[in-house]
Amino acid sequence: MTQTSEDVTWLTQEAYTKLKDELAYLSGPAREEVTAKIAAAREEGDLRENGGYHAAKEEQGKQELRIRQLTQLLEKAKVGEAPAATGVVAPGTVVTIAFDGDEDDTLEFLLASREYASSEFETYSPQSPLGTGVNGHKVGEDVEYELPNGKKASVRILKAEPFNG
């Protein structure tokens, strides 16, 4: 199966390694810890009124969800390769936009996975309303996108440059 640019999550080597380490911890030592908590709470007796058991089961559920999220994210990750400088917005680009075409009201952000936390830029996911709106568009284009409240917003793309961080 070929991946399209929407399927790929662009990560630096540092971010990829950090997420891979988190997955290894959650899949190994953390999983064993929560299993031990559940077993210990089970030994306390009646599970219906056992707060420790229910808290440990909830922790286990959150942990398993995070493991699935990380696994899927890392399967789609493309490591260390910024897109070419084409003037087209794509994951891995630093984008500068002007709201409603007002060149004084601008925002500069990195279009990348929110998992990428070590950036010097504010990061917007390609799946976010703004990310979806600008992804694939060229410098100079006016783009309209839908806000979570259903209203429309428009921006002009001023710059789209590869992130080299």
Secondary structure as the mmCIF struct_conf table of DSSP 4:
data_model
#
loop_
_struct_conf.conf_type_id
_struct_conf.id
_struct_conf.beg_label_comp_id
_struct_conf.beg_label_asym_id
_struct_conf.beg_label_seq_id
_struct_conf.end_label_comp_id
_struct_conf.end_label_asym_id
_struct_conf.end_label_seq_id
HELX_LH_PP_P HELX_LH_PP_P1 THR A 2 THR A 4
TURN_TY1_P TURN_TY1_P1 SER A 5 ASP A 7
STRN STRN1 THR A 9 LEU A 11
HELX_RH_AL_P HELX_RH_AL_P1 GLN A 13 SER A 27
TURN_TY1_P TURN_TY1_P2 GLY A 28 GLY A 28
HELX_RH_AL_P HELX_RH_AL_P2 PRO A 29 ARG A 42
TURN_TY1_P TURN_TY1_P3 GLU A 43 GLU A 44
BEND BEND1 GLY A 45 GLY A 45
HELX_RH_3T_P HELX_RH_3T_P1 LEU A 47 GLU A 49
HELX_RH_AL_P HELX_RH_AL_P3 GLY A 51 LYS A 76
STRN STRN2 ALA A 77 VAL A 79
BEND BEND2 GLY A 80 GLY A 80
HELX_LH_PP_P HELX_LH_PP_P2 ALA A 82 ALA A 84
BEND BEND3 ALA A 85 GLY A 87
STRN STRN3 VAL A 88 VAL A 88
TURN_TY1_P TURN_TY1_P4 PRO A 91 GLY A 92
STRN STRN4 THR A 93 PHE A 99
TURN_TY1_P TURN_TY1_P5 ASP A 100 GLY A 101
TURN_TY1_P TURN_TY1_P6 GLU A 103 ASP A 104
BEND BEND4 ASP A 105 ASP A 105
STRN STRN5 THR A 106 LEU A 111
BEND BEND5 ALA A 112 ALA A 112
TURN_TY1_P TURN_TY1_P7 ARG A 114 GLU A 115
BEND BEND6 SER A 118 SER A 118
BEND BEND7 GLU A 120 PHE A 121
STRN STRN6 GLU A 122 TYR A 124
TURN_TY1_P TURN_TY1_P8 PRO A 126 GLN A 127
BEND BEND8 SER A 128 SER A 128
HELX_RH_AL_P HELX_RH_AL_P4 PRO A 129 VAL A 134
TURN_TY1_P TURN_TY1_P9 ASN A 135 GLY A 136
HELX_LH_PP_P HELX_LH_PP_P3 HIS A 137 HIS A 137
STRN STRN7 LYS A 138 LYS A 138
TURN_TY1_P TURN_TY1_P10 VAL A 139 GLY A 140
STRN STRN8 ASP A 142 GLU A 146
TURN_TY1_P TURN_TY1_P11 PRO A 148 ASN A 149
BEND BEND9 GLY A 150 GLY A 150
STRN STRN9 LYS A 152 PRO A 162
#
